[in-house]
Amino acid sequence: MEENKEEIVENVTEEIKDTTKQDLEEMTDRYKRLMAEFDNFKKRSSKERETLYNSLTSDIVTSILPVVDNLEKAVSVETQDENYKQGVELVYKQLMDTLSNLGVEEIKAVGETFDPEYHEAVSSVQDDTLGEKEIKEEFRKGYKIKDKVIRHSMVVVAN
């Protein structure tokens, strides 16, 4: 009878070990899956935040661009009052520095080859001194943030 008890205890102990090992493997697997899901969630959230930030920045900058256009016109106007002109130039420079810090860049136009992703052709002219599809004149500057165009350059294209 005592041998039987030892055998039963041994069997029960073996069963508990197997069950514990199995439970541990299941919990480890669940833990790894949960960590992978959490990592994916963090990446997805980060990407969504970045997209939202870029979208908001783009919207705000788009609404400010007419002000930039008007300041450029004010800077180019001749005036007798040098202090006034310097003040306007300082405001323009400060605004452009702020936009630059936000990642806003001007799209190069005059002398470049026309690219419909960055330029909007409003007219074309024949000019033998310029190459084919070369931009002769820029009516309105274009801007981009990273690779996203927020306003196309309005240009005159040659040939």
Protein Blocks (a to p, Z undefined) as FASTA:
>chain_A
ZZmmmmmmmmmmmmmmmmmmmmmmmmmmmmmmmmmmmmmmmmmmmmmmmmmmmmmmmmmm
mmmmmmmmmmmmmmmpccfblmlmmmmmmmmmmmmmmmmmnopacddfehpacdfklpcc
fbdcddfkbcehiafbdfbdcddehjbcfbdcddddeZZ
